[in-house]
Amino acid sequence: MTKTDNIFARIAEGILLCIIAYFYTVTGNIMLLALISNVIIGTVAYRKHVFAVILESVLVLGALVFASMQNMYVDLFSVLIDFLNLLAIGITAGYVLKYNKSFFTAVSAVSFAQLFVTILALLYVKRGGNDIFEMYVGAPIDMYSDAFMRAFSQSGVYSKENAEVFSNILDMVYTVIKMFMPSIIIISSVITAFFTFTVTKKTIEFSVKQKLSVMPFSHIRLGKKTSLALTVLILLLFIMQRSMFSDALSNILVLMLFAHFVCGVSVIDFYFAKTRLNWLIRLIIYAVVLMFACMSAPFLLPGLVIVGMLDSRYDIRKIGQDIKPENEEDDGE
């Protein structure tokens, strides 16, 4: 690429990011636009000089301020959150892919960045006088429960006893979600960050026309002590009485179960990748199977946790520490 082409490409990237930032502010397509913006800036961070990242970040900030000025009032806190939501994950992903070869470190970095942005967004909601739990959990549950009760009352099988049972189940759901809210926020941040990281990585590979030397997902593995710690934590919670401390341990347990679940999926992907199916096709298959498991075969979920625990103890895949980078893996990508 000539110097002139490089300049025009940089200008085009800056204009595109400004347009995305503007529509991000004035429309409701937040998640899609944030994903596109993070992927673009992540590619820029990987391929170009830091000054290019700074320049395009300043352009995005200017576009956000300009869009906010249309309301005759600029909320700087809101602008900061939008700015980080559009760029933070992508910049983090671009630089960890450029300077780091550890999959765990890379995903941890983007997850912390996403969690930081999520916490800021929740603080903004709280600053506005809104109840976070009621806004994001209570209101949707109430909406669907009201619709269910209306349909239930018209079905001909409605009774006071059934309504009380449904109300008790609903109260239990409220209590459980509220207790596990911290771990739910962390897990959702990790999933969002991982998806953005994966799309950014694939876009960079397409751009540079070569595989990046980063450990593949199919080689994720926890240490031996983690499965032992998980077992001890489960036994400890069985004998503890309900308290704030036990609630905190319960959230830690959920996070550890999620980590072992991910490792269980990694074990499956290790063998499934040998079919040479494209990574996107495998991802779609996993999503469909997990949806089916959640609705019709919930026993599959703890089964994957057990697979992850067994792999951490016995190294089912026999990979140990001898992990090949992804550009040497024959994984069908």
N, C-alpha and C positions, 0 to 999 in steps of 0.2 A: 504494500500500500504506500503511495506517495505521500509526501508531507501535506499537499493540498487535499488529497482524499481524506487524510487523517483529521484535518481541521474541519472539513465538511461533516465527517462522521461525528465528531465531537459536538458540533453545533446541532446536528440532527438529534443526537441523544439528549442534549440539554433542552431543546424545544419539546421533545416528546415527554420528558420528565416533567416539564412545566405544565403541559397540557393535562397529564395524568394527575398532578397535584391539584390543579384547578378543579377538575371534575370530581376528584376525591372529596373536595370540600363541599361542592354544591350538589352532589348526587348521593345516592345511597348504596352504590356498588363498591363498598369500602374494601371488602376482602379481595375481590378480583383485582382492583386497581392497585392495592397495596402489594399483592403478589407480583404483578407486572413490574411495578416500580422497583421492588427489591431485587428482582432478577436482573433488570437492566443495570442498576447501580452495582450489583455484585459482580457482573461481568466487567464493568468499568474498573472496579477495585482490583480485580485479578489481572487485567491486561494492561492497564495504563498507570501513569504516575499519580502519586498522591495528590498533586495539584489539580489534576483532572477531576478527581473525586470531590475535592473541596469546592472547585468552581461549580460543578453540577449540583452539589448540595446547597450552595448559596442561591442558585437559580430556583431550586425547588422551594427553599424558604421564602424567597421573594414572591413566588407564585401563590404560596399559601397565605401570606400576608395580604396580597392583592385580593384574593378571593374572599378573605375574611372582612376586608374593608367595605365590601358591598353591603354588609349588615350595619354599617356606620359604627361598628365597635369591633376592636381587635382584642380577642381573648388570647393573651400570650401563652397561657398554660395550655389552652386547646391547640394553638398553633404548634407548640413544642411537641405535644403528643402526636399530632398528625405528621409532623416532620420525622419523628423517630419511627413511627409506624410505616412510613414510606421508604425509609432508607436504612435504619439501624440493622435489621436482620441481613439485608443484602450486603452492606459494607462488611459486616462481621464475617459472613460466609465467604465473600471474595478474598479477604485477607487470610483467614484460616486455611483456605484451600491453597493459597499462594505460598504460605510460609510453614504450614504444618501438615504432617502426613498421618496423624493419628485421627481415626474416625471418631473415637470417643471424645477427644479434646475438641474437635471441630463441632460436633453436635452439642456438646456441653456449652461451648461459647455462644452459639446461636440461640440455644435454649435460655441461657441467662439473659441475653439481650431481649428476647421475646418476653420473658417473665418481667423484666424491668419495665418494658413498655406497657404490659398488661396491668401491672401494679399502679403505674402512673394514671392509666385510664380509669381504673377503679377509684383512685383517690379523687380524680376529677368529678366522677359521678357522686362520690360522697360529699365533696365540697359544695355541690349544688343542692344539698339537702335531701338527696334521694337515698333510700335504703337499697344497698347493693343486692342483697339476697332477694328482697321482694321484687326488685326491678327485673333481674335476670333469671330468677327461678320461680318465685312465688306467682308473679303475674302470668307467665306462660302456663304453669300448672293449673292455676285457677281457670284460665280460659278453656283449656282442654277438658278439665273436670266438669265445668258448667255444660259444655257441649255434650259430654258423655251422659251427664245426669238428665239432660233434656231428651236425648235419644233413649235412655234407659226407661224414663217415665212413660214414654210413648210406646214401649215395646210390649206392654201387657204383663210383664213379669215384675214390675216395680212393687216393692214392699218397704215398709219402714225398717225392718230388720236388715234387708239388703243395703238400704241407703246408709245405715249405721256402720255396716261392715266396710263399705266403700269409703266412708268418712274416716274410719280408723286407719285403713290402709293409706289414705292420703296423708293423714297426720304422721304416720310412720315414715313415709317417703320424705316429707318436709324435714323431719328430725334427722334422718340419715344423711340427706344432701347437705343440710346445714352443718352437721358434724364433720363431714368430709370435704367441705368447701375449699380449704387450703390445698389439699392434695388434688382436687378436681382442677383448680386453677393452674397448678404446676403441670399436671399431666396434659391439659389442653394447650398450654404454652409450648410444651415439648413437642407435641404432635404438630402444631402449627409451624414451629421453627424447623422441624425435621422435613416437613413437606416443602417449605420454601427453600431450605438448604439443598434438597434433592433436585428440585427444578433448576435452581441456580447452577448446581454442579453439572447437570446434563446440558444446560445452555452453554456453559463455558467450554465443555468438551466439544460441543458442536461448533463453537466459535473458533477454537484453536485446532480443531480436527485431530485431537488425540486424547487418550484416556488420562485422567489425573491419577497420580500415584498416591491414592488414599485407600486405606483399608476398606474393603467392601462391607456392606451391611451383613452379608451372610457369614462374616467372621466375628461378629460381636460375641463376647463371652465374659461372664462375670467370674470373679475369683472364687476359690473354694470356700472362703470364710463367709461369703454373702449368703449362701444357702443355709449354713449353720446359724447365722444371725437371724435369718427369716424364721427358721424353726423355733429358736429360742423366743423370739418376739411373739409368735403365735401362742406359744405355751404361757408366756407371761401375761398376755391379755386375757387368757381364759381364767386366770386365778385372781386378776385385779378387779376391784370394784370401780364403778363408773366415777370418773373425776376428770378435771381438766388435763391432768397428766396422762391418764389413759386415753383421752381423746387425742392428745398430741401423738402418743404412741400409735394409735389407730391410723392416723394420717401417714405416719412413717411406714406402717405396715402396708398401706395401700400403695405407696410409692415403690416399696420393695417388690410387691406383687407385680406391679406394672413393669418394673425393670426385668424381672424374671420372665414375664409374659413376652416382652420384646425379644429376649434372648431365645425363648421357645420358638417364636416366629423366625428368628434368625437361623435356628437349626433347620427348620423346615425349608427355608429359602436356600440353605446350603445345598440340599439335595435336589430341590425343585429347579435350581438354576442350571443343573446339569442337563435339563431338557432343552436348553438353549433358547427358551422363550424370551422375548424381549422383556426388559425390566418393567415397562409400563403395563404390558399384558399381565405379568405376574402380580403387579400392584393391584390391578383391577380384580383379579381372581381372589387375592387376599381380602380385599374390601368386601366382595360379595360373600365369601365364606364367613367372614366375621359378622356380617349383618345377619346371615342365616343362623350363626351360632348364638347370637344375642337373642334372636326371636324364637328359635325352634330347638336349638341344641346347646343350651348354656354350659353343659358339662365339658364342651370342647375348650372353653376358656381356662378353667383350672387345669385342664389337661396340658395346655401349652405352658402354664406356670410350672408344672411338674417337670416337663421336658427341659425347661430352662434351669431348674434346680439340679436335675440329673447331669446336665451338660457342665454346669459349674463345678460339680464334684468329680465327674468321671471323664470329662472331655470327650463326649460322644463322637465328635467329628475328627478327633486326633489332630487338632491344629496346634495346640499348645501356644507357644510364643512365636512359632515359625509361621508368620502370616505374610502372605504375598500381597503386594500392592495391587490395586484393582486393575491397573493396566496390564497386569500379568495374569489376571484371572480369566478363565474361560467360562464366563457366567451367562453367555447368551445375550449380552448387551451389545 
